Amino acid sequence: MSETTMNRVLAHTGARYPIVQAPMGWIARYPLASAVSRAGGLGIIETSSGETETCKAEIRKMAEAGLPFGVNLPIMFLRDDSMLKFVCESGVKFVTTSAGSPAKFIGPLKDAGIVVYHAVPTVDAAVKCAEAGIDGLVVEGAEGGGFKNPEEVSTLVLLQAIRARVDVPLIAAGGICDGRGMAAAFALGAEAIQMGTRFVSSAESPVHENYKAAITGSKETGTWILNKKSSPCIRALKSERTKTIHDEGLMPPDALKGILGVYFGGDMEAAPALAGQTVGLIDEVKTAKQIIDETVSQFHDITGRLGALAAKRGF
């Protein structure tokens, strides 16, 4: 901790840097999460895939490695309470919850000594979580990939609005892939950032090279919000398949069934390929360590320059 100032997220997570890897289904497992944690960030193990026993094994691997890490519990997608019970009994220290109300989860998790952050897309949800005793929030703006609030609010606006109403630590998510985004998020009240698309396209990410190439080859306009009039609403890369969904306005119920074909088969038309607007800022596959080191360095360069301006009362 000698190279960074402790803040509330660092105190809660035990990570060296306030950089969190998003909990992408099937992707956020030991190979990627351990690489992020070893590089000083916080790797998160997913459970949204529904592969309960596999996810439990991934959690055990992280624990045995002695690395700081967290687990995501997507409330709406959990079939029963077996994963909740396992997490409470396995020595996990940090959990993010999402996709539903965390009210019934906060008590058992905190009784087990676990720090709990909940992902929120609105101010109202943030206030309710704070009142319910949540330890912190992941503030998810509309720029991010994956499952989204159909009422799109940017991270820029959402962070400011939530910080004005609650005093718990905030992790900013959506539209952030480097130190510039991190500096902006901290200026708006965040104490950490979460990156998904940037880590999906990392060297340690298990996804097919076609998926990584689609991310690094896309423009800032390379994604669509799909299925806004139904559920789930998602942000995904533009493709022939997603153009049809976008033009029709609704997504077939089985649209995501081929997602593993995208992730691991490299068939970019097998399902909507989830990704955020940061695809327009990512042009190279890098290791998790490169991503984190460069993000931290750029963050300090920017905040140092701004600090110097503030000291001089300049602009």
Phi and psi in degrees as a GROMACS rama.xvg file:
@    title "Ramachandran Plot"
@    xaxis  label "Phi"
@    yaxis  label "Psi"
@TYPE xy
-68.4514  -21.7685  SER-2
-93.7292  -0.260558  GLU-3
-145.158  156.533  THR-4
-86.6547  131.718  THR-5
-65.4642  130.596  MET-6
-123.098  -177.024  ASN-7
-66.7779  -35.5441  ARG-8
-68.9729  -41.0557  VAL-9
-62.9802  -39.4487  LEU-10
-64.0666  -36.6764  ALA-11
-75.3188  -31.6273  HIS-12
-102.322  -27.687  THR-13
78.9997  6.23088  GLY-14
-77.3459  159.941  ALA-15
-77.6286  -38.2911  ARG-16
-122.412  149.76  TYR-17
-82.7302  60.2006  PRO-18
-127.667  117.805  ILE-19
-111.98  139.594  VAL-20
-90.8773  131.083  GLN-21
-67.3952  152.553  ALA-22
-89.869  68.3718  PRO-23
-73.0982  131.033  MET-24
-55.8133  134.722  GLY-25
68.9681  -24.4607  TRP-26
-91.9268  -41.4139  ILE-27
-82.109  73.8576  ALA-28
-125.934  -171.78  ARG-29
-50.9665  -47.9964  TYR-30
-56.2125  -44.5819  PRO-31
-79.3292  -47.9262  LEU-32
-61.0344  -40.2075  ALA-33
-68.3523  -36.4815  SER-34
-64.0796  -41.3258  ALA-35
-65.1882  -45.307  VAL-36
-66.4044  -39.6713  SER-37
-65.2323  -27.7473  ARG-38
-83.7064  -1.08912  ALA-39
107.578  -7.65146  GLY-40
-89.8072  -163.756  GLY-41
-120.575  109.509  LEU-42
-75.3923  141.627  GLY-43
-120.371  134.13  ILE-44
-94.0405  131.438  ILE-45
-83.174  156.663  GLU-46
-133.289  3.86902  THR-47
-69.8605  -17.9504  SER-48
-65.1483  -21.9063  SER-49
81.3316  1.25002  GLY-50
-87.4321  76.3865  GLU-51
-55.9267  -50.8813  THR-52
-66.3944  -38.0703  GLU-53
-63.9573  -43.3567  THR-54
-65.5755  -37.6497  CYS-55
-61.5246  -40.5754  LYS-56
-65.1341  -36.7125  ALA-57
-66.439  -39.0372  GLU-58
-63.7584  -42.7419  ILE-59
-61.4864  -39.2409  ARG-60
-61.5904  -44.2991  LYS-61
-64.1051  -42.4201  MET-62
-63.8804  -42.3609  ALA-63
-66.8158  -28.1153  GLU-64
-75.864  -12.2944  ALA-65
71.9907  24.12  GLY-66
-96.981  147.46  LEU-67
-66.8333  136.104  PRO-68
-161.169  170.876  PHE-69
-134.554  172.336  GLY-70
-129.41  138.39  VAL-71
-99.7853  133.156  ASN-72
-116.878  102.264  LEU-73
-83.7584  99.3651  PRO-74
-52.1818  -44.7512  ILE-75
-66.1345  -25.5674  MET-76
-99.3034  -2.42678  PHE-77
-80.8937  125.865  LEU-78
-71.1186  -33.2328  ARG-79
-154.046  -166.299  ASP-80
-96.801  14.1369  ASP-81
-65.0805  -39.3151  SER-82
-70.0829  -39.0386  MET-83
-59.8772  -46.694  LEU-84
-63.8141  -41.1128  LYS-85
-61.9993  -46.1064  PHE-86
-61.3576  -41.2421  VAL-87
-66.205  -25.5616  CYS-88
-102.538  -3.20077  GLU-89
-102.96  2.7183  SER-90
86.6263  8.59529  GLY-91
-61.7643  138.292  VAL-92
-103.504  -22.2829  LYS-93
-139.549  130.956  PHE-94
-133.443  138.697  VAL-95
-108.326  138.738  THR-96
-112.899  157.182  THR-97
-161.185  174.353  SER-98
54.3839  58.1949  ALA-99
139.42  176.515  GLY-100
-78.8582  131.691  SER-101
-86.1343  3.39177  PRO-102
-52.8575  -45.4191  ALA-103
-77.1517  -14.3693  LYS-104
-92.9224  -28.819  PHE-105
-59.1172  -46.3797  ILE-106
-59.2224  -57.1891  GLY-107
-59.2083  -39.5172  PRO-108
-68.2028  -46.7429  LEU-109
-70.0316  -31.0275  LYS-110
-63.9232  -27.4276  ASP-111
-86.8574  5.83164  ALA-112
79.8183  21.1645  GLY-113
-98.5417  135.482  ILE-114
-79.4961  134.01  VAL-115
-123.592  124.43  VAL-116
-114.932  142.256  TYR-117
-116.772  141.035  HIS-118
-83.8594  126.979  ALA-119
-129.842  143.992  VAL-120
-109.107  0.654207  PRO-121
-142.804  161.879  THR-122
-66.9006  -42.7007  VAL-123
-57.7543  -44.2776  ASP-124
-63.9248  -38.3978  ALA-125
-63.6604  -44.3882  ALA-126
-64.4995  -43.0641  VAL-127
-62.3106  -41.2073  LYS-128
-65.792  -41.9075  CYS-129
-62.7258  -40.817  ALA-130
-67.2978  -27.6966  GLU-131
-82.1551  -5.78667  ALA-132
97.8248  19.8451  GLY-133
-64.4907  149.049  ILE-134
-81.7545  -27.5624  ASP-135
-169.383  175.727  GLY-136
-132.61  144.576  LEU-137
-100.793  113.679  VAL-138
-93.1645  110.815  VAL-139
-103.871  107.599  GLU-140
-81.789  166.755  GLY-141
-69.2686  -14.2278  ALA-142
-70.702  -21.3413  GLU-143
-70.497  162.021  GLY-144
-86.538  172.404  GLY-145
81.5089  -150.533  GLY-146
-71.3449  132.106  PHE-147
-134.566  159.082  LYS-148
-76.6362  124.018  ASN-149
-61.9435  -22.2185  PRO-150
-87.6047  90.8198  GLU-151
-68.1951  122.879  GLU-152
-129.172  128.888  VAL-153
-70.0722  156.256  SER-154
-58.6269  -37.2819  THR-155
-55.6552  -46.4135  LEU-156
-79.4612  -43.6077  VAL-157
-62.7455  -42.0334  LEU-158
-59.6865  -46.8014  LEU-159
-63.0265  -43.1431  GLN-160
-66.6415  -41.3294  ALA-161
-72.0015  -41.224  ILE-162
-61.7192  -31.7744  ARG-163
-69.6111  -18.1869  ALA-164
-110.518  -24.7904  ARG-165
-132.049  157.927  VAL-166
-114.946  9.02913  ASP-167
-75.8823  158.288  VAL-168
-63.4675  142.326  PRO-169
-117.259  135.044  LEU-170
-106.523  119.526  ILE-171
-85.4752  132.472  ALA-172
-135.887  139.983  ALA-173
108.245  112.113  GLY-174
82.1932  15.3282  GLY-175
-122.004  127.181  ILE-176
-144.707  5.51853  CYS-177
-160.58  -173.493  ASP-178
-68.7723  -25.4834  GLY-179
-65.6676  -47.2019  ARG-180
-64.4637  -36.9891  GLY-181
-64.7572  -44.0238  MET-182
-63.0889  -41.28  ALA-183
-62.846  -43.0189  ALA-184
-63.4003  -41.0624  ALA-185
-67.2605  -35.0131  PHE-186
-63.6754  -26.7793  ALA-187
-94.3322  1.95804  LEU-188
115.517  -0.535984  GLY-189
-76.2882  157.443  ALA-190
-120.148  5.40442  GLU-191
-167.406  167.531  ALA-192
-126.519  155.773  ILE-193
-121.817  131.918  GLN-194
-121.706  131.783  MET-195
-111.074  -64.6327  GLY-196
-57.6836  -38.4355  THR-197
-62.0531  -41.0287  ARG-198
-80.5819  -27.0836  PHE-199
-59.9292  -35.1665  VAL-200
-93.0646  14.0879  SER-201
-80.5373  165.199  SER-202
-62.2523  -35.0585  ALA-203
-83.7816  -10.332  GLU-204
-62.2325  136.591  SER-205
-79.7419  -1.20776  PRO-206
-73.0433  160.901  VAL-207
-62.8672  149.731  HIS-208
-61.1147  -28.2904  GLU-209
-63.1058  -37.7579  ASN-210
-66.66  -45.3421  TYR-211
-62.7159  -40.7978  LYS-212
-65.8925  -35.2919  ALA-213
-65.5513  -36.8858  ALA-214
-68.4772  -51.692  ILE-215
-69.249  -19.569  THR-216
-96.3574  1.38734  GLY-217
-91.6282  155.628  SER-218
-91.0548  175.278  LYS-219
-64.5306  -19.906  GLU-220
-96.3915  19.179  THR-221
-86.4346  11.0201  GLY-222
-129.851  161.443  THR-223
-128.061  148.559  TRP-224
-87.0221  126.433  ILE-225
-118.787  148.59  LEU-226
68.2168  38.8397  ASN-227
-65.7547  -23.489  LYS-228
-94.3662  5.15418  LYS-229
-141.768  -156.032  SER-230
-142.971  137.625  SER-231
-86.4781  147.248  PRO-232
-86.6789  131.817  CYS-233
-135.346  158.943  ILE-234
-110.917  130.277  ARG-235
-144.208  162.486  ALA-236
-63.0004  148.522  LEU-237
-70.2116  135.575  LYS-238
-159.196  176.516  SER-239
-61.9514  -40.6766  GLU-240
-65.4325  -47.0158  ARG-241
-73.0127  -23.4858  THR-242
-64.455  -41.3027  LYS-243
-62.5909  -44.658  THR-244
-63.7554  -43.5227  ILE-245
-62.1136  -45.3418  HIS-246
-67.165  -35.5064  ASP-247
-80.2871  -22.6936  GLU-248
87.8424  -13.5513  GLY-249
-133.024  149.59  LEU-250
-104.798  131.022  MET-251
-57.3176  147.257  PRO-252
-57.3943  -27.8638  PRO-253
-99.2591  15.4913  ASP-254
-60.6097  -32.0276  ALA-255
-94.3971  2.5734  LEU-256
-62.6112  -26.8723  LYS-257
-93.5411  17.8792  GLY-258
-61.6625  -32.8773  ILE-259
-68.5353  -25.4862  LEU-260
-67.3266  -33.2211  GLY-261
-71.2622  -53.5757  VAL-262
-60.7442  -48.9249  TYR-263
-117.516  -13.8229  PHE-264
-98.8856  -16.2214  GLY-265
77.7604  10.5545  GLY-266
-87.3168  100.662  ASP-267
-76.0777  -0.698745  MET-268
-108.694  2.49414  GLU-269
-69.9398  -26.7599  ALA-270
-168.882  166.256  ALA-271
-59.9466  129.824  PRO-272
-91.8947  105.82  ALA-273
-64.1349  132.641  LEU-274
-167.628  154.372  ALA-275
-98.7114  175.282  GLY-276
-67.9595  -11.1923  GLN-277
-67.4665  -6.22758  THR-278
-54.7352  -28.7845  VAL-279
-75.8782  -7.80343  GLY-280
-110.258  -7.12222  LEU-281
-108.154  119.222  ILE-282
-127.497  9.47509  ASP-283
-154.218  140.94  GLU-284
-79.0929  127.126  VAL-285
-132.05  160.783  LYS-286
-71.4287  160.809  THR-287
-59.2281  -37.4123  ALA-288
-65.9394  -43.0743  LYS-289
-60.248  -45.7025  GLN-290
-59.3486  -47.8016  ILE-291
-70.5915  -45.3161  ILE-292
-60.17  -44.5843  ASP-293
-68.1096  -37.5887  GLU-294
-63.5209  -46.6453  THR-295
-64.1879  -44.4093  VAL-296
-62.1177  -45.2385  SER-297
-65.9451  -39.9612  GLN-298
-57.6021  -47.8814  PHE-299
-68.1077  -35.7212  HIS-300
-61.5402  -44.8165  ASP-301
-69.4619  -48.1951  ILE-302
-67.5855  -30.0686  THR-303
-65.1558  -42.9794  GLY-304
-64.9956  -42.2093  ARG-305
-67.8008  -35.8769  LEU-306
-63.5661  -38.9462  GLY-307
-65.4844  -38.3613  ALA-308
-63.3722  -42.5619  LEU-309
-64.4975  -39.3742  ALA-310
-62.6251  -31.6147  ALA-311
-93.7067  -1.64289  LYS-312
56.6712  38.1045  ARG-313
-108.996  -175.533  GLY-314
